[in-house]
Amino acid sequence: MNTMKILIVSDTHRKDDNLKKVLEETAPIDMLIHLGDLEGSEQYIPEWVNPGCQMQMVRGNNDFFSSLDKEREIEIGKYRVLLTHGHYYNVSLGAEQLILDAKAADFDIAMFGHTHRPYFDDSHGIIVLNPGSLSYPRQEGRHPSYMIMELDEQGEAHFTQHYLT
Ligand SMILES: [Mn+2]
């Protein structure tokens, strides 16, 4: 089985220096997932990724004029994955609604943004994650953050949270 390396980011709000840096440091990647609030950079980001990198981006609550999809349902190897900015699920108050809805819709993984706080939970029979924000982090310490998802040779997913210092 082919291994895969996927960079997951969110909430860059057109302050893209850290995104460019992380793209350089993590290249080559097979897929870039951006979970919304790009504020127009969606037209430039495809030029910053390595050749062959698949792009998956969704619209955030600040992407008023964007033509990006509100949500995307994609397959990564054997996993059904929901990509959403998350504000429709009130994620600012917690991931409970997203977990319920994504499980009911039979997703294996739900990825969201919006809170600007890294999050990972696999204790409810579904993997739910948020890479945090590369530009305006809000968690304690406020280090810009992103996540890497890798599929190993058996097709199993592994996730690592990363911080810029
Ligand atoms: Mn945001």
Backbone and ligand atoms as CSV (ligand in chain L), in Angstrom:
chain,resi,resn,atom,element,x,y,z
A,1,MET,N,N,0.841,-1.201,0.000
A,1,MET,CA,C,0.000,0.000,0.000
A,1,MET,C,C,0.878,1.254,0.000
A,2,ASN,N,N,0.423,2.260,-0.706
A,2,ASN,CA,C,1.188,3.511,-0.762
A,2,ASN,C,C,1.073,4.297,0.534
A,3,THR,N,N,2.203,4.736,1.020
A,3,THR,CA,C,2.170,5.625,2.179
A,3,THR,C,C,1.747,7.017,1.702
A,4,MET,N,N,1.252,7.806,2.645
A,4,MET,CA,C,0.839,9.184,2.317
A,4,MET,C,C,1.244,10.112,3.427
A,5,LYS,N,N,1.575,11.333,3.060
A,5,LYS,CA,C,1.874,12.382,4.041
A,5,LYS,C,C,0.998,13.586,3.733
A,6,ILE,N,N,0.215,13.967,4.738
A,6,ILE,CA,C,-0.782,15.016,4.549
A,6,ILE,C,C,-0.562,16.118,5.571
A,7,LEU,N,N,-0.491,17.343,5.086
A,7,LEU,CA,C,-0.370,18.507,5.971
A,7,LEU,C,C,-1.760,19.089,6.217
A,8,ILE,N,N,-2.111,19.267,7.500
A,8,ILE,CA,C,-3.423,19.793,7.870
A,8,ILE,C,C,-3.226,21.141,8.570
A,9,VAL,N,N,-3.846,22.182,8.020
A,9,VAL,CA,C,-3.720,23.532,8.598
A,9,VAL,C,C,-5.087,24.196,8.628
A,10,SER,N,N,-5.163,25.323,9.333
A,10,SER,CA,C,-6.412,26.078,9.359
A,10,SER,C,C,-6.170,27.528,9.757
A,11,ASP,N,N,-7.174,28.358,9.496
A,11,ASP,CA,C,-7.247,29.711,10.045
A,11,ASP,C,C,-5.965,30.520,9.850
A,12,THR,N,N,-5.566,30.651,8.583
A,12,THR,CA,C,-4.372,31.441,8.285
A,12,THR,C,C,-4.712,32.915,8.062
A,13,HIS,N,N,-5.984,33.221,7.741
A,13,HIS,CA,C,-6.447,34.616,7.680
A,13,HIS,C,C,-5.517,35.537,6.893
A,14,ARG,N,N,-5.006,35.023,5.779
A,14,ARG,CA,C,-4.161,35.786,4.844
A,14,ARG,C,C,-2.864,36.317,5.460
A,15,LYS,N,N,-2.491,35.731,6.586
A,15,LYS,CA,C,-1.156,36.017,7.136
A,15,LYS,C,C,-0.366,34.718,6.923
A,16,ASP,N,N,0.305,34.629,5.771
A,16,ASP,CA,C,0.707,33.322,5.250
A,16,ASP,C,C,2.179,32.967,5.435
A,17,ASP,N,N,2.942,33.788,6.135
A,17,ASP,CA,C,4.378,33.500,6.281
A,17,ASP,C,C,4.630,32.134,6.907
A,18,ASN,N,N,3.923,31.822,7.984
A,18,ASN,CA,C,4.130,30.531,8.646
A,18,ASN,C,C,3.688,29.371,7.758
A,19,LEU,N,N,2.618,29.571,7.007
A,19,LEU,CA,C,2.164,28.521,6.096
A,19,LEU,C,C,3.245,28.229,5.050
A,20,LYS,N,N,3.815,29.284,4.486
A,20,LYS,CA,C,4.877,29.091,3.478
A,20,LYS,C,C,6.070,28.352,4.082
A,21,LYS,N,N,6.425,28.745,5.297
A,21,LYS,CA,C,7.557,28.111,5.973
A,21,LYS,C,C,7.285,26.620,6.211
A,22,VAL,N,N,6.087,26.313,6.713
A,22,VAL,CA,C,5.742,24.914,7.001
A,22,VAL,C,C,5.661,24.099,5.710
A,23,LEU,N,N,5.164,24.709,4.646
A,23,LEU,CA,C,5.120,23.994,3.361
A,23,LEU,C,C,6.535,23.653,2.898
A,24,GLU,N,N,7.468,24.577,3.101
A,24,GLU,CA,C,8.865,24.291,2.724
A,24,GLU,C,C,9.447,23.182,3.588
A,25,GLU,N,N,9.176,23.264,4.890
A,25,GLU,CA,C,9.775,22.299,5.827
A,25,GLU,C,C,9.213,20.893,5.687
A,26,THR,N,N,7.960,20.786,5.298
A,26,THR,CA,C,7.311,19.474,5.274
A,26,THR,C,C,7.306,18.839,3.881
A,27,ALA,N,N,7.674,19.597,2.856
A,27,ALA,CA,C,7.652,19.080,1.475
A,27,ALA,C,C,8.605,17.882,1.329
A,28,PRO,N,N,8.275,16.913,0.476
A,28,PRO,CA,C,7.063,16.863,-0.339
A,28,PRO,C,C,5.892,16.236,0.425
A,29,ILE,N,N,4.726,16.797,0.230
A,29,ILE,CA,C,3.506,16.233,0.817
A,29,ILE,C,C,2.589,15.752,-0.311
A,30,ASP,N,N,1.715,14.814,0.029
A,30,ASP,CA,C,0.788,14.278,-0.969
A,30,ASP,C,C,-0.518,15.058,-1.013
A,31,MET,N,N,-0.820,15.725,0.118
A,31,MET,CA,C,-2.086,16.467,0.174
A,31,MET,C,C,-1.948,17.597,1.183
A,32,LEU,N,N,-2.556,18.742,0.845
A,32,LEU,CA,C,-2.692,19.838,1.803
A,32,LEU,C,C,-4.176,20.004,2.106
A,33,ILE,N,N,-4.514,19.942,3.388
A,33,ILE,CA,C,-5.893,20.201,3.822
A,33,ILE,C,C,-5.903,21.525,4.560
A,34,HIS,N,N,-6.737,22.451,4.090
A,34,HIS,CA,C,-6.915,23.737,4.789
A,34,HIS,C,C,-8.375,23.827,5.216
A,35,LEU,N,N,-8.592,24.048,6.512
A,35,LEU,CA,C,-9.939,23.940,7.073
A,35,LEU,C,C,-10.657,25.287,7.208
A,36,GLY,N,N,-10.222,26.258,6.428
A,36,GLY,CA,C,-11.015,27.470,6.308
A,36,GLY,C,C,-10.448,28.703,6.970
A,37,ASP,N,N,-11.065,29.840,6.633
A,37,ASP,CA,C,-10.568,31.175,6.967
A,37,ASP,C,C,-9.207,31.426,6.312
A,38,LEU,N,N,-9.245,31.364,4.988
A,38,LEU,CA,C,-8.047,31.671,4.188
A,38,LEU,C,C,-8.045,33.131,3.772
A,39,GLU,N,N,-9.236,33.709,3.670
A,39,GLU,CA,C,-9.434,35.120,3.321
A,39,GLU,C,C,-8.768,35.507,2.008
A,40,GLY,N,N,-8.940,34.671,1.008
A,40,GLY,CA,C,-8.464,35.012,-0.334
A,40,GLY,C,C,-7.214,34.287,-0.753
A,41,SER,N,N,-6.447,33.772,0.191
A,41,SER,CA,C,-5.189,33.108,-0.167
A,41,SER,C,C,-5.406,31.803,-0.916
A,42,GLU,N,N,-6.656,31.328,-0.972
A,42,GLU,CA,C,-6.902,30.075,-1.704
A,42,GLU,C,C,-6.454,30.192,-3.160
A,43,GLN,N,N,-6.385,31.417,-3.683
A,43,GLN,CA,C,-5.939,31.545,-5.072
A,43,GLN,C,C,-4.413,31.467,-5.208
A,44,TYR,N,N,-3.672,31.655,-4.104
A,44,TYR,CA,C,-2.198,31.606,-4.182
A,44,TYR,C,C,-1.605,30.299,-3.681
A,45,ILE,N,N,-2.271,29.699,-2.682
A,45,ILE,CA,C,-1.694,28.530,-2.018
A,45,ILE,C,C,-1.328,27.412,-2.995
A,46,PRO,N,N,-2.157,27.140,-4.019
A,46,PRO,CA,C,-1.784,26.072,-4.950
A,46,PRO,C,C,-0.424,26.302,-5.630
A,47,GLU,N,N,0.028,27.563,-5.693
A,47,GLU,CA,C,1.341,27.849,-6.290
A,47,GLU,C,C,2.477,27.582,-5.311
A,48,TRP,N,N,2.164,27.450,-4.044
A,48,TRP,CA,C,3.208,27.291,-3.020
A,48,TRP,C,C,3.493,25.833,-2.676
A,49,VAL,N,N,2.646,24.927,-3.147
A,49,VAL,CA,C,2.830,23.519,-2.770
A,49,VAL,C,C,3.697,22.802,-3.789
A,50,ASN,N,N,4.263,21.659,-3.383
A,50,ASN,CA,C,5.100,20.896,-4.303
A,50,ASN,C,C,4.236,20.265,-5.396
A,51,PRO,N,N,4.863,19.984,-6.558
A,51,PRO,CA,C,4.113,19.336,-7.642
A,51,PRO,C,C,3.501,18.019,-7.167
A,52,GLY,N,N,2.304,17.732,-7.604
A,52,GLY,CA,C,1.651,16.479,-7.251
A,52,GLY,C,C,0.877,16.530,-5.957
A,53,CYS,N,N,0.923,17.672,-5.284
A,53,CYS,CA,C,0.198,17.804,-4.015
A,53,CYS,C,C,-1.269,18.084,-4.295
A,54,GLN,N,N,-2.122,17.226,-3.729
A,54,GLN,CA,C,-3.560,17.415,-3.882
A,54,GLN,C,C,-4.039,18.487,-2.897
A,55,MET,N,N,-4.944,19.349,-3.353
A,55,MET,CA,C,-5.443,20.434,-2.508
A,55,MET,C,C,-6.856,20.138,-2.026
A,56,GLN,N,N,-7.094,20.307,-0.745
A,56,GLN,CA,C,-8.451,20.197,-0.195
A,56,GLN,C,C,-8.658,21.392,0.729
A,57,MET,N,N,-9.570,22.276,0.348
A,57,MET,CA,C,-9.815,23.474,1.150
A,57,MET,C,C,-11.314,23.671,1.321
A,58,VAL,N,N,-11.714,24.159,2.482
A,58,VAL,CA,C,-13.129,24.478,2.697
A,58,VAL,C,C,-13.252,25.923,3.173
A,59,ARG,N,N,-14.465,26.423,3.082
A,59,ARG,CA,C,-14.758,27.824,3.370
A,59,ARG,C,C,-14.963,28.038,4.868
A,60,GLY,N,N,-14.401,29.112,5.399
A,60,GLY,CA,C,-14.610,29.468,6.790
A,60,GLY,C,C,-15.642,30.571,6.949
A,61,ASN,N,N,-15.916,30.943,8.167
A,61,ASN,CA,C,-16.919,31.977,8.409
A,61,ASN,C,C,-16.439,33.365,7.998
A,62,ASN,N,N,-15.147,33.520,7.744
A,62,ASN,CA,C,-14.618,34.799,7.271
A,62,ASN,C,C,-14.310,34.795,5.774
A,63,ASP,N,N,-14.679,33.720,5.094
A,63,ASP,CA,C,-14.422,33.629,3.651
A,63,ASP,C,C,-15.674,34.036,2.876
A,64,PHE,N,N,-16.039,35.303,3.011
A,64,PHE,CA,C,-17.329,35.778,2.506
A,64,PHE,C,C,-17.479,35.628,1.000
A,65,PHE,N,N,-16.399,35.892,0.241
A,65,PHE,CA,C,-16.517,35.926,-1.215
A,65,PHE,C,C,-15.915,34.696,-1.866
A,66,SER,N,N,-15.665,33.689,-1.053
A,66,SER,CA,C,-14.988,32.501,-1.550
A,66,SER,C,C,-15.945,31.578,-2.286
A,67,SER,N,N,-15.415,30.892,-3.300
A,67,SER,CA,C,-16.216,29.889,-4.003
A,67,SER,C,C,-15.889,28.485,-3.511
A,68,LEU,N,N,-15.108,28.387,-2.438
A,68,LEU,CA,C,-14.795,27.066,-1.892
A,68,LEU,C,C,-16.055,26.410,-1.331
A,69,ASP,N,N,-16.040,25.077,-1.275
A,69,ASP,CA,C,-17.165,24.346,-0.687
A,69,ASP,C,C,-17.249,24.630,0.804
A,70,LYS,N,N,-18.497,24.594,1.302
A,70,LYS,CA,C,-18.740,24.761,2.730
A,70,LYS,C,C,-18.176,23.579,3.510
A,71,GLU,N,N,-18.350,22.396,2.969
A,71,GLU,CA,C,-17.767,21.190,3.565
A,71,GLU,C,C,-17.315,20.275,2.433
A,72,ARG,N,N,-16.418,19.376,2.747
A,72,ARG,CA,C,-16.041,18.361,1.764
A,72,ARG,C,C,-16.004,16.999,2.440
A,73,GLU,N,N,-16.440,16.002,1.675
A,73,GLU,CA,C,-16.336,14.614,2.124
A,73,GLU,C,C,-15.322,13.948,1.221
A,74,ILE,N,N,-14.226,13.484,1.798
A,74,ILE,CA,C,-13.177,12.901,0.964
A,74,ILE,C,C,-12.787,11.533,1.509
A,75,GLU,N,N,-12.065,10.781,0.700
A,75,GLU,CA,C,-11.517,9.518,1.152
A,75,GLU,C,C,-10.009,9.620,1.184
A,76,ILE,N,N,-9.438,9.215,2.311
A,76,ILE,CA,C,-7.982,9.129,2.439
A,76,ILE,C,C,-7.693,7.679,2.784
A,77,GLY,N,N,-7.184,6.940,1.792
A,77,GLY,CA,C,-7.023,5.507,1.995
A,77,GLY,C,C,-8.365,4.890,2.346
A,78,LYS,N,N,-8.412,4.164,3.457
A,78,LYS,CA,C,-9.657,3.477,3.855
A,78,LYS,C,C,-10.582,4.377,4.679
A,79,TYR,N,N,-10.170,5.607,4.920
A,79,TYR,CA,C,-10.919,6.483,5.830
A,79,TYR,C,C,-11.855,7.422,5.084
A,80,ARG,N,N,-13.088,7.528,5.588
A,80,ARG,CA,C,-14.030,8.558,5.118
A,80,ARG,C,C,-13.825,9.784,6.001
A,81,VAL,N,N,-13.557,10.907,5.379
A,81,VAL,CA,C,-13.138,12.084,6.131
A,81,VAL,C,C,-14.037,13.270,5.821
A,82,LEU,N,N,-14.521,13.922,6.881
A,82,LEU,CA,C,-15.301,15.151,6.743
A,82,LEU,C,C,-14.380,16.340,7.005
A,83,LEU,N,N,-14.360,17.272,6.060
A,83,LEU,CA,C,-13.614,18.515,6.239
A,83,LEU,C,C,-14.615,19.638,6.426
A,84,THR,N,N,-14.528,20.354,7.532
A,84,THR,CA,C,-15.468,21.441,7.798
A,84,THR,C,C,-14.764,22.516,8.619
A,85,HIS,N,N,-15.155,23.759,8.406
A,85,HIS,CA,C,-14.570,24.800,9.261
A,85,HIS,C,C,-15.056,24.611,10.702
A,86,GLY,N,N,-16.333,24.224,10.827
A,86,GLY,CA,C,-16.828,23.822,12.143
A,86,GLY,C,C,-17.796,24.777,12.799
A,87,HIS,N,N,-17.928,25.989,12.271
A,87,HIS,CA,C,-18.792,26.957,12.971
A,87,HIS,C,C,-20.258,26.558,12.942
A,88,TYR,N,N,-20.650,25.708,11.970
A,88,TYR,CA,C,-22.039,25.227,11.946
A,88,TYR,C,C,-22.333,24.249,13.080
A,89,TYR,N,N,-21.282,23.756,13.705
A,89,TYR,CA,C,-21.448,22.769,14.788
A,89,TYR,C,C,-21.140,23.384,16.155
A,90,ASN,N,N,-21.088,24.692,16.205
A,90,ASN,CA,C,-20.808,25.383,17.473
A,90,ASN,C,C,-19.548,24.860,18.155
A,91,VAL,N,N,-18.499,24.661,17.376
A,91,VAL,CA,C,-17.291,24.073,17.945
A,91,VAL,C,C,-16.608,24.986,18.968
A,92,SER,N,N,-16.975,26.260,18.977
A,92,SER,CA,C,-16.405,27.144,19.993
A,92,SER,C,C,-16.805,26.691,21.389
A,93,LEU,N,N,-17.952,25.993,21.468
A,93,LEU,CA,C,-18.438,25.505,22.760
A,93,LEU,C,C,-17.999,24.080,23.057
A,94,GLY,N,N,-17.378,23.436,22.050
A,94,GLY,CA,C,-16.952,22.043,22.225
A,94,GLY,C,C,-17.252,21.250,20.968
A,95,ALA,N,N,-16.653,20.075,20.879
A,95,ALA,CA,C,-16.762,19.281,19.650
A,95,ALA,C,C,-17.936,18.300,19.681
A,96,GLU,N,N,-18.765,18.340,20.731
A,96,GLU,CA,C,-19.801,17.314,20.917
A,96,GLU,C,C,-20.744,17.191,19.723
A,97,GLN,N,N,-21.248,18.335,19.224
A,97,GLN,CA,C,-22.211,18.284,18.123
A,97,GLN,C,C,-21.573,17.716,16.859
A,98,LEU,N,N,-20.341,18.142,16.604
A,98,LEU,CA,C,-19.625,17.628,15.431
A,98,LEU,C,C,-19.400,16.120,15.555
A,99,ILE,N,N,-19.030,15.671,16.736
A,99,ILE,CA,C,-18.809,14.235,16.954
A,99,ILE,C,C,-20.101,13.461,16.676
A,100,LEU,N,N,-21.227,13.940,17.216
A,100,LEU,CA,C,-22.520,13.279,17.009
A,100,LEU,C,C,-22.887,13.219,15.533
A,101,ASP,N,N,-22.816,14.371,14.876
A,101,ASP,CA,C,-23.254,14.437,13.481
A,101,ASP,C,C,-22.328,13.644,12.563
A,102,ALA,N,N,-21.029,13.742,12.802
A,102,ALA,CA,C,-20.070,13.055,11.932
A,102,ALA,C,C,-20.158,11.542,12.124
A,103,LYS,N,N,-20.400,11.117,13.351
A,103,LYS,CA,C,-20.593,9.679,13.601
A,103,LYS,C,C,-21.869,9.183,12.937
A,104,ALA,N,N,-22.943,9.961,13.072
A,104,ALA,CA,C,-24.224,9.572,12.472
A,104,ALA,C,C,-24.100,9.462,10.959
A,105,ALA,N,N,-23.237,10.259,10.371
A,105,ALA,CA,C,-23.050,10.239,8.920
A,105,ALA,C,C,-21.956,9.254,8.518
A,106,ASP,N,N,-21.478,8.480,9.484
A,106,ASP,CA,C,-20.561,7.373,9.201
A,106,ASP,C,C,-19.147,7.771,8.794
A,107,PHE,N,N,-18.714,8.929,9.240
A,107,PHE,CA,C,-17.333,9.316,8.969
A,107,PHE,C,C,-16.388,8.617,9.950
A,108,ASP,N,N,-15.174,8.362,9.477
A,108,ASP,CA,C,-14.133,7.820,10.342
A,108,ASP,C,C,-13.333,8.936,11.012
A,109,ILE,N,N,-13.251,10.053,10.300
A,109,ILE,CA,C,-12.464,11.181,10.782
A,109,ILE,C,C,-13.225,12.470,10.469
A,110,ALA,N,N,-13.264,13.398,11.418
A,110,ALA,CA,C,-13.806,14.737,11.161
A,110,ALA,C,C,-12.719,15.745,11.507
A,111,MET,N,N,-12.437,16.640,10.560
A,111,MET,CA,C,-11.419,17.674,10.766
A,111,MET,C,C,-12.084,19.041,10.748
A,112,PHE,N,N,-11.751,19.870,11.734
A,112,PHE,CA,C,-12.350,21.200,11.796
A,112,PHE,C,C,-11.309,22.238,12.204
A,113,GLY,N,N,-11.710,23.508,12.093
A,113,GLY,CA,C,-10.858,24.630,12.489
A,113,GLY,C,C,-11.640,25.572,13.390
A,114,HIS,N,N,-11.582,26.838,13.099
A,114,HIS,CA,C,-12.415,27.875,13.694
A,114,HIS,C,C,-12.013,28.302,15.101
A,115,THR,N,N,-11.641,27.364,15.953
A,115,THR,CA,C,-11.344,27.733,17.341
A,115,THR,C,C,-9.925,28.279,17.507
A,116,HIS,N,N,-9.069,28.027,16.517
A,116,HIS,CA,C,-7.641,28.411,16.604
A,116,HIS,C,C,-6.958,27.705,17.780
A,117,ARG,N,N,-7.470,26.528,18.124
A,117,ARG,CA,C,-6.876,25.739,19.216
A,117,ARG,C,C,-6.707,24.291,18.754
A,118,PRO,N,N,-5.502,23.722,18.915
A,118,PRO,CA,C,-5.307,22.324,18.536
A,118,PRO,C,C,-6.202,21.403,19.378
A,119,TYR,N,N,-6.669,20.338,18.730
A,119,TYR,CA,C,-7.597,19.423,19.402
A,119,TYR,C,C,-7.442,18.055,18.762
A,120,PHE,N,N,-7.449,17.005,19.588
A,120,PHE,CA,C,-7.437,15.645,19.053
A,120,PHE,C,C,-8.182,14.741,20.017
A,121,ASP,N,N,-9.156,14.000,19.501
A,121,ASP,CA,C,-9.924,13.084,20.340
A,121,ASP,C,C,-10.268,11.851,19.519
A,122,ASP,N,N,-9.909,10.684,20.035
A,122,ASP,CA,C,-10.301,9.450,19.345
A,122,ASP,C,C,-11.016,8.505,20.312
A,123,SER,N,N,-11.653,9.073,21.322
A,123,SER,CA,C,-12.266,8.248,22.365
A,123,SER,C,C,-13.760,8.018,22.151
A,124,HIS,N,N,-14.318,8.479,21.014
A,124,HIS,CA,C,-15.748,8.321,20.773
A,124,HIS,C,C,-16.048,7.488,19.529
A,125,GLY,N,N,-15.116,6.635,19.137
A,125,GLY,CA,C,-15.361,5.803,17.956
A,125,GLY,C,C,-15.213,6.555,16.653
A,126,ILE,N,N,-14.641,7.733,16.711
A,126,ILE,CA,C,-14.362,8.553,15.536
A,126,ILE,C,C,-13.168,9.424,15.912
A,127,ILE,N,N,-12.353,9.725,14.914
A,127,ILE,CA,C,-11.226,10.625,15.176
A,127,ILE,C,C,-11.663,12.041,14.838
A,128,VAL,N,N,-11.555,12.944,15.799
A,128,VAL,CA,C,-11.934,14.339,15.580
A,128,VAL,C,C,-10.732,15.206,15.912
A,129,LEU,N,N,-10.397,16.092,14.985
A,129,LEU,CA,C,-9.179,16.870,15.202
A,129,LEU,C,C,-9.281,18.283,14.670
A,130,ASN,N,N,-8.445,19.128,15.239
A,130,ASN,CA,C,-8.279,20.512,14.807
A,130,ASN,C,C,-6.782,20.814,14.876
A,131,PRO,N,N,-6.182,21.263,13.755
A,131,PRO,CA,C,-4.735,21.516,13.772
A,131,PRO,C,C,-4.360,22.798,14.492
A,132,GLY,N,N,-5.355,23.613,14.884
A,132,GLY,CA,C,-5.054,24.938,15.415
A,132,GLY,C,C,-4.764,25.914,14.284
A,133,SER,N,N,-4.289,27.087,14.622
A,133,SER,CA,C,-4.038,28.132,13.624
A,133,SER,C,C,-2.545,28.392,13.464
A,134,LEU,N,N,-2.119,28.540,12.189
A,134,LEU,CA,C,-0.716,28.869,11.925
A,134,LEU,C,C,-0.455,30.365,12.059
A,135,SER,N,N,-1.493,31.151,12.185
A,135,SER,CA,C,-1.315,32.607,12.154
A,135,SER,C,C,-1.784,33.319,13.414
A,136,TYR,N,N,-2.902,32.885,13.972
A,136,TYR,CA,C,-3.452,33.528,15.169
A,136,TYR,C,C,-3.839,32.494,16.222
A,137,PRO,N,N,-2.837,31.789,16.793
A,137,PRO,CA,C,-3.139,30.744,17.782
A,137,PRO,C,C,-3.746,31.335,19.052
A,138,ARG,N,N,-4.679,30.609,19.643
A,138,ARG,CA,C,-5.356,31.103,20.850
A,138,ARG,C,C,-5.153,30.216,22.060
A,139,GLN,N,N,-4.553,29.029,21.866
A,139,GLN,CA,C,-4.363,28.156,23.017
A,139,GLN,C,C,-3.258,28.697,23.904
A,140,GLU,N,N,-3.191,28.174,25.118
A,140,GLU,CA,C,-2.159,28.575,26.068
A,140,GLU,C,C,-0.768,28.499,25.437
A,141,GLY,N,N,0.023,29.545,25.586
A,141,GLY,CA,C,1.351,29.581,24.987
A,141,GLY,C,C,1.362,30.202,23.601
A,142,ARG,N,N,0.217,30.083,22.911
A,142,ARG,CA,C,0.013,30.706,21.596
A,142,ARG,C,C,1.111,30.428,20.589
A,143,HIS,N,N,1.502,29.163,20.481
A,143,HIS,CA,C,2.424,28.796,19.418
A,143,HIS,C,C,1.624,28.393,18.180
A,144,PRO,N,N,2.001,28.939,17.022
A,144,PRO,CA,C,1.323,28.545,15.786
A,144,PRO,C,C,1.428,27.031,15.612
A,145,SER,N,N,0.363,26.415,15.103
A,145,SER,CA,C,0.367,24.951,15.077
A,145,SER,C,C,-0.215,24.384,13.786
A,146,TYR,N,N,0.168,23.140,13.509
A,146,TYR,CA,C,-0.363,22.396,12.370
A,146,TYR,C,C,-0.293,20.913,12.702
A,147,MET,N,N,-0.898,20.101,11.868
A,147,MET,CA,C,-0.885,18.669,12.103
A,147,MET,C,C,-0.398,17.940,10.854
A,148,ILE,N,N,0.240,16.801,11.090
A,148,ILE,CA,C,0.623,15.922,9.981
A,148,ILE,C,C,-0.119,14.603,10.159
A,149,MET,N,N,-0.753,14.146,9.068
A,149,MET,CA,C,-1.377,12.821,9.039
A,149,MET,C,C,-0.564,11.956,8.086
A,150,GLU,N,N,-0.196,10.776,8.547
A,150,GLU,CA,C,0.538,9.867,7.674
A,150,GLU,C,C,-0.154,8.523,7.609
A,151,LEU,N,N,-0.229,7.968,6.408
A,151,LEU,CA,C,-0.704,6.594,6.248
A,151,LEU,C,C,0.516,5.698,6.123
A,152,ASP,N,N,0.576,4.674,6.956
A,152,ASP,CA,C,1.721,3.767,6.886
A,152,ASP,C,C,1.490,2.677,5.823
A,153,GLU,N,N,2.433,1.747,5.718
A,153,GLU,CA,C,2.343,0.760,4.641
A,153,GLU,C,C,1.163,-0.191,4.794
A,154,GLN,N,N,0.611,-0.252,6.010
A,154,GLN,CA,C,-0.605,-1.048,6.215
A,154,GLN,C,C,-1.872,-0.203,5.999
A,155,GLY,N,N,-1.688,1.066,5.674
A,155,GLY,CA,C,-2.834,1.934,5.436
A,155,GLY,C,C,-3.400,2.554,6.692
A,156,GLU,N,N,-2.701,2.389,7.817
A,156,GLU,CA,C,-3.178,2.950,9.085
A,156,GLU,C,C,-2.733,4.407,9.220
A,157,ALA,N,N,-3.627,5.219,9.774
A,157,ALA,CA,C,-3.342,6.650,9.920
A,157,ALA,C,C,-2.637,6.944,11.238
A,158,HIS,N,N,-1.685,7.861,11.175
A,158,HIS,CA,C,-0.989,8.355,12.368
A,158,HIS,C,C,-0.979,9.872,12.319
A,159,PHE,N,N,-1.221,10.481,13.462
A,159,PHE,CA,C,-1.331,11.940,13.524
A,159,PHE,C,C,-0.291,12.504,14.480
A,160,THR,N,N,0.347,13.599,14.065
A,160,THR,CA,C,1.253,14.283,14.980
A,160,THR,C,C,0.952,15.768,14.963
A,161,GLN,N,N,0.911,16.338,16.157
A,161,GLN,CA,C,0.683,17.775,16.311
A,161,GLN,C,C,2.047,18.467,16.336
A,162,HIS,N,N,2.169,19.567,15.628
A,162,HIS,CA,C,3.435,20.295,15.565
A,162,HIS,C,C,3.216,21.775,15.901
A,163,TYR,N,N,4.255,22.353,16.496
A,163,TYR,CA,C,4.189,23.762,16.881
A,163,TYR,C,C,5.408,24.501,16.342
A,164,LEU,N,N,5.215,25.742,15.951
A,164,LEU,CA,C,6.335,26.616,15.634
A,164,LEU,C,C,6.707,27.352,16.914
A,165,THR,N,N,8.005,27.536,17.098
A,165,THR,CA,C,8.415,28.204,18.338
A,165,THR,C,C,8.942,29.607,18.042
L,1,MN,MN,MN,-10.604,31.852,12.046
